[in-house]
């Protein structure tokens, strides 16, 4: 005759639960077995698991794509700044009391300062720039608001501008204020199309200039569209297009002076010597010079600070996505613990320790997070490439971002999976077996 205790024992071993249970595996099991059981738990509800992983997928993908956008922006800025020339120092007129360049009593940056800068030891080339906008006409085409750049003969070498047709003007032509023009690639195409522009005449404002050269196609570098410029001797620009009321006494003001520095030279020492020379000429202290003197690295660092702030903002956005994904994992694991309370009780009754139960549910949470992370990596890489190909923004996939995103996904699984796993481990076996 069967006793009540035997009936209870049989019922404990063969419970009536909603899915088949391998009773032999409910005791203490190996890590490989825990992994198998955890994977079965994840795969048992595929749609629910996929929806749970969605937050992690979005978060990981967002991390990779946003870092790719940030890296692409930084690379573009660096290339553009380096494309301005090699080892350049930019001496630019600042804002004095009278506005850009100061008033008549402020020290200003003038054309004659180019010789001072050129005489500094370590400076191998100088160029000056002053711009105005003019209407330009050929026989049948009129272009308005075209930037006319007054400059010096060393401009192509200092600013890394290639001349594809003809030549640039020389020192003699600069001194004689020769009526010459060098067209950028885009302007030459608009004015003359496929016709050879060398030797042709154009009207700039009311002055006829002879085209002696065409610059090679270059595109936009920094904030300058090199394909929409016209170059002329700066002496001619001062004389015909920028007549200055006080130029006879104060000198012709310029916007910027470029100095190309020897690679072996000490950049900081060269800059100090330039500052001392300019301060001596202007009869002011170095600290009072209303000029900004920057190197390419200074500009890159300034731009880098801007992109870093942008990158931090993107990181917070991606972090919030991962946080939401982690909360989703914790929520679904708590639901899973509730649904499988009787299963947990059976495991405990046949020898499974709290650590076994904790490890099983923690492994399930980590699997959800890691699988979501792997899918997110694929989404991020593919999305980053497609974004770069279909938008104006450049993207660069950074390998480190993949490891960072995957590691973040794992951390999310461990952090948000521990609480549900610990709750499962702390269930009382008797109460768990009674759960319906």
C-alpha positions in Angstrom: 0.0 0.0 0.0 1.4 3.4 -1.0 1.9 5.9 1.8 1.2 9.6 1.6 4.9 10.4 1.8 5.6 8.2 -1.2 2.9 9.9 -3.2 4.3 13.3 -2.4 7.8 12.1 -3.4 6.6 10.9 -6.8 4.7 14.2 -7.3 7.9 16.2 -6.5 10.0 14.2 -9.0 7.4 14.3 -11.8 5.7 17.6 -11.6 2.9 18.7 -13.8 4.5 21.8 -15.5 3.8 23.4 -18.8 7.0 22.2 -20.6 8.9 18.9 -20.5 11.5 18.7 -17.8 14.7 16.5 -17.8 14.6 15.4 -14.1 18.1 14.0 -14.2 19.5 17.4 -15.1 17.9 19.2 -12.2 20.7 18.5 -9.8 24.2 19.9 -9.8 25.3 20.3 -13.4 28.4 21.3 -15.3 29.1 24.7 -16.8 28.5 23.3 -20.3 25.1 21.9 -19.2 24.2 25.2 -17.6 25.0 26.9 -21.0 22.8 24.4 -22.8 19.9 24.8 -20.5 20.2 28.6 -20.5 20.3 28.6 -24.3 17.1 26.4 -24.4 15.5 28.9 -22.0 16.4 31.8 -24.4 15.3 29.8 -27.5 12.1 28.6 -26.0 10.4 32.0 -26.6 12.1 33.3 -29.7 9.9 36.4 -30.3 10.0 37.5 -26.7 13.8 37.0 -26.5 14.2 39.0 -29.7 12.1 41.9 -28.4 14.0 41.8 -25.2 17.3 42.0 -27.1 16.1 44.9 -29.2 17.2 47.6 -26.7 20.7 46.1 -26.6 20.8 45.8 -30.4 19.9 49.4 -30.8 22.3 50.5 -28.1 25.3 48.6 -29.5 24.5 49.6 -33.1 24.2 53.3 -31.9 27.6 53.1 -30.2 29.3 51.9 -33.3 27.5 54.2 -35.8 27.9 57.3 -33.6 31.6 56.6 -33.0 32.0 56.0 -36.8 30.4 59.4 -37.5 32.6 61.1 -34.9 35.7 59.5 -36.2 34.8 60.3 -39.8 34.2 64.0 -38.9 37.6 64.1 -37.1 39.4 62.5 -40.0 37.8 64.9 -42.5 38.7 67.9 -40.4 42.3 66.7 -40.0 42.7 66.0 -43.7 41.3 69.4 -44.6 43.5 71.2 -42.3 46.6 69.3 -43.4 45.5 70.0 -47.0 46.1 73.7 -46.3 49.8 73.1 -46.6 52.7 71.6 -44.6 54.0 73.0 -41.3 52.1 76.2 -41.6 51.8 79.1 -39.2 48.7 81.2 -39.6 49.1 84.9 -38.6 45.6 86.4 -38.7 44.4 89.9 -38.0 42.4 90.0 -34.7 39.7 92.2 -33.4 40.9 95.5 -32.1 38.9 98.4 -30.7 37.8 99.3 -34.1 36.7 95.8 -35.2 38.6 93.4 -37.5 42.1 94.7 -37.9 41.6 97.4 -35.3 41.2 101.2 -35.8 43.8 103.6 -37.1 45.6 103.7 -33.7 45.8 100.0 -33.2 48.7 97.9 -34.6 47.4 96.2 -37.7 48.6 93.4 -39.9 49.9 94.9 -43.1 51.4 93.8 -46.4 54.9 94.9 -45.3 54.8 92.5 -42.4 55.3 89.7 -44.8 59.0 90.6 -45.2 59.4 90.6 -41.4 58.0 87.1 -41.2 60.0 85.9 -44.1 63.2 87.0 -42.4 62.7 84.8 -39.3 65.1 81.9 -39.1 63.2 78.7 -39.9 60.6 80.2 -42.2 61.1 78.8 -45.7 58.1 80.4 -47.5 55.5 83.1 -46.9 52.2 84.0 -48.6 49.7 86.7 -47.9 46.0 86.9 -48.6 43.4 89.6 -48.9 40.0 89.0 -50.4 37.3 90.9 -52.0 34.2 89.9 -54.0 33.8 91.0 -57.6 31.6 90.5 -60.6 33.6 88.7 -63.3 32.7 88.6 -67.0 33.9 86.8 -70.0 32.5 87.2 -73.5 29.2 85.5 -72.8 29.2 84.7 -69.1 28.8 86.9 -66.0 29.5 85.6 -62.5 28.6 87.7 -59.4 30.1 87.7 -55.9 33.2 85.8 -56.9 36.0 85.8 -54.3 39.1 87.6 -55.7 42.2 86.6 -53.7 45.1 89.0 -53.7 48.2 87.1 -52.9 52.0 86.7 -53.6 54.0 84.4 -55.9 54.7 81.8 -53.2 51.0 81.1 -52.6 50.9 77.8 -54.6 53.8 76.2 -52.8 52.8 77.5 -49.3 49.1 76.7 -49.7 49.7 73.5 -51.7 47.8 74.7 -54.7 48.7 72.9 -58.0 48.5 74.8 -61.3 47.1 72.5 -64.0 47.4 74.9 -66.9 49.7 77.9 -67.5 51.5 79.4 -64.6 51.3 81.6 -61.5 52.5 85.2 -61.6 56.1 86.0 -60.5 57.8 88.7 -58.4 58.4 91.1 -61.2 54.7 90.9 -62.2 53.8 91.4 -58.5 55.9 94.6 -58.3 54.5 95.9 -61.6 50.9 95.4 -60.5 50.4 93.4 -63.7 46.8 92.8 -64.7 46.9 89.0 -64.5 44.5 86.4 -63.2 44.7 82.7 -62.3 41.4 81.0 -62.3 40.3 78.1 -60.1 39.1 75.0 -61.8 35.4 75.7 -61.2 35.5 79.3 -62.4 37.4 78.3 -65.5 34.7 75.8 -66.3 31.9 78.3 -65.8 33.6 81.1 -67.8 35.1 79.1 -70.7 33.8 75.5 -70.5 36.1 73.2 -72.5 37.8 76.2 -74.2 41.4 76.9 -73.3 41.3 80.0 -71.0 45.1 80.8 -71.1 45.6 84.1 -72.8 41.9 85.0 -72.7 40.7 88.3 -71.1 38.2 88.6 -68.3 36.7 91.7 -66.7 36.9 91.8 -63.0 34.8 94.7 -61.8 35.8 97.3 -64.4 39.3 96.1 -64.9 40.4 93.8 -67.7 42.8 91.0 -66.6 44.6 88.4 -68.7 44.3 84.7 -67.7 47.7 83.1 -67.3 46.9 80.0 -65.3 44.3 77.6 -64.1 44.5 75.9 -60.7 43.9 72.1 -60.4 40.6 70.9 -59.1 40.7 70.7 -55.3 37.2 71.1 -53.8 36.4 72.4 -50.3 39.2 72.5 -47.7 38.3 73.8 -44.3 35.9 76.6 -45.0 37.3 77.5 -48.4 36.0 76.3 -51.7 39.2 76.4 -53.7 37.3 75.8 -57.0 35.4 79.1 -56.8 38.3 81.5 -56.5 40.2 83.9 -58.7 43.8 84.8 -57.8 45.6 88.1 -58.7 48.7 89.9 -57.6 47.9 91.5 -54.2 49.5 94.8 -55.3 47.0 95.0 -58.1 44.1 94.1 -55.7 45.2 96.9 -53.4 45.5 99.4 -56.3 42.3 98.6 -58.2 39.9 96.8 -55.9 40.8 97.7 -52.3 42.0 101.3 -52.3 42.7 102.2 -48.6 42.3 105.7 -47.4 45.3 105.5 -45.0 47.4 103.0 -46.9 50.0 105.7 -47.7 50.7 106.2 -43.9 49.6 102.9 -42.2 50.2 100.4 -45.0 47.9 98.1 -46.9 46.0 95.9 -44.4 45.9 92.1 -45.0 43.7 89.5 -43.6 46.2 86.7 -43.0 49.8 85.8 -43.5 51.0 82.2 -44.0 54.4 81.1 -43.0 55.8 77.7 -44.0 58.2 76.4 -41.4 61.1 74.0 -41.9 60.4 70.5 -40.7 63.5 70.4 -38.5 62.8 73.8 -37.0 61.4 74.3 -33.4 57.9 75.5 -34.2 57.4 77.3 -30.8 60.7 79.1 -31.1 59.8 80.3 -34.7 56.4 81.6 -33.5 58.1 83.4 -30.6 60.6 85.1 -33.1 57.7 86.1 -35.3 55.8 87.6 -32.4 58.9 89.5 -31.2 59.5 91.0 -34.7 55.9 92.0 -35.1 55.8 93.5 -31.6 59.0 95.5 -32.2 57.7 96.9 -35.5 54.3 97.8 -34.0 56.0 99.2 -30.8 53.8 97.2 -28.5 54.4 94.3 -26.1 53.9 90.8 -27.4 50.9 90.3 -25.2 49.2 93.4 -26.8 49.5 92.2 -30.4 45.9 91.9 -31.8 46.9 89.0 -34.0 46.1 85.3 -33.6 49.1 83.0 -34.4 48.1 79.4 -34.8 49.6 76.2 -36.2 47.7 73.4 -37.9 47.9 71.4 -34.7 46.2 74.3 -32.8 43.4 74.3 -35.3 43.1 70.5 -35.2 43.0 70.6 -31.4 40.3 73.3 -31.4 38.2 71.3 -33.9 38.9 68.2 -31.9 37.4 69.8 -28.7 34.3 70.5 -30.7 34.0 67.0 -32.0 34.8 65.5 -28.6 31.8 67.3 -27.1 29.7 66.0 -30.0 31.1 62.5 -29.4 30.2 62.7 -25.7 26.7 63.7 -26.5 26.4 60.7 -28.9 27.9 58.4 -26.2 25.2 59.5 -23.7 22.5 58.8 -26.3 23.9 55.3 -27.0 24.3 54.7 -23.2 20.6 55.5 -22.6 19.8 52.9 -25.3 21.9 50.3 -23.6 20.3 51.2 -20.2 16.8 50.7 -21.7 18.0 47.4 -23.1 19.3 46.3 -19.7 16.1 47.2 -18.0 14.2 45.2 -20.6 16.5 42.2 -19.9 15.9 42.5 -16.1 12.2 42.8 -16.6 11.9 39.7 -18.8 14.2 37.7 -16.5 12.0 38.6 -13.5 9.0 37.4 -15.5 10.9 34.2 -16.4 11.7 33.5 -12.7 8.0 33.9 -11.8 6.9 31.6 -14.7 9.5 29.0 -13.7 9.2 29.0 -10.0 8.0 25.4 -9.8 11.0 24.3 -12.0 13.3 26.1 -9.6 11.8 24.3 -6.7 12.3 20.9 -8.4 16.0 21.6 -9.1 16.5 22.6 -5.5 14.7 19.5 -4.2 17.0 17.2 -6.2 20.2 18.8 -5.1 20.8 22.1 -7.1 22.4 24.7 -4.9 21.5 28.4 -4.9 24.7 29.1 -6.8 23.5 26.6 -9.5 20.2 28.4 -9.8 21.8 31.8 -9.8 24.4 30.8 -12.5 21.7 29.4 -14.7 19.5 32.5 -14.8 22.5 34.8 -14.9 23.8 32.9 -17.9 20.4 33.3 -19.6 20.6 37.1 -19.1 24.2 37.2 -20.4 23.2 35.2 -23.4 20.3 37.6 -24.2 22.7 40.5 -23.9 25.6 38.9 -25.9 23.4 37.7 -28.7 21.8 41.1 -28.9 25.3 42.6 -28.8 26.4 40.4 -31.8 23.4 41.4 -33.8 23.9 45.0 -32.8 27.5 44.9 -34.0 26.3 43.7 -37.4 23.7 46.4 -37.5 26.2 49.1 -36.4 28.9 48.1 -39.0 26.4 47.8 -41.8 24.5 50.9 -40.7 27.7 52.9 -40.4 28.9 52.0 -43.9 25.5 52.7 -45.4 25.2 56.0 -43.6 28.5 57.1 -45.0 27.6 56.1 -48.5 24.1 57.7 -48.6 24.8 60.9 -46.7 27.2 63.9 -46.9 28.9 62.9 -43.7 31.9 60.6 -43.7 32.0 57.6 -41.4 35.0 55.6 -40.2 34.4 52.2 -38.5 36.6 52.2 -35.4 37.6 48.6 -34.4 37.9 49.7 -30.8 34.2 50.7 -30.8 33.2 47.1 -31.7 35.0 45.8 -28.6 33.6 48.6 -26.5 30.1 48.0 -27.6 30.4 44.2 -27.1 31.9 44.7 -23.7 29.1 47.1 -22.8 26.6 44.5 -23.8 28.2 41.9 -21.6 28.3 44.3 -18.7 24.6 45.1 -19.2 23.7 41.4 -19.1 25.7 40.8 -15.9 24.5 43.9 -14.1 20.8 43.7 -15.0 20.7 39.9 -14.9 22.1 39.5 -11.4 19.0 40.7 -9.5 16.6 38.3 -11.2 19.1 35.5 -10.9 19.7 36.2 -7.2 16.0 36.3 -6.6 15.6 32.9 -8.3 18.4 31.5 -6.1 16.8 32.7 -2.9 13.4 31.0 -3.5 12.3 28.7 -0.8 12.2 25.1 -2.2 8.9 24.2 -0.4 7.2 27.4 -1.5 8.5 27.0 -5.0 7.1 23.5 -5.3 3.7 24.6 -4.1 3.6 27.4 -6.8 0.9 26.9 -9.4 
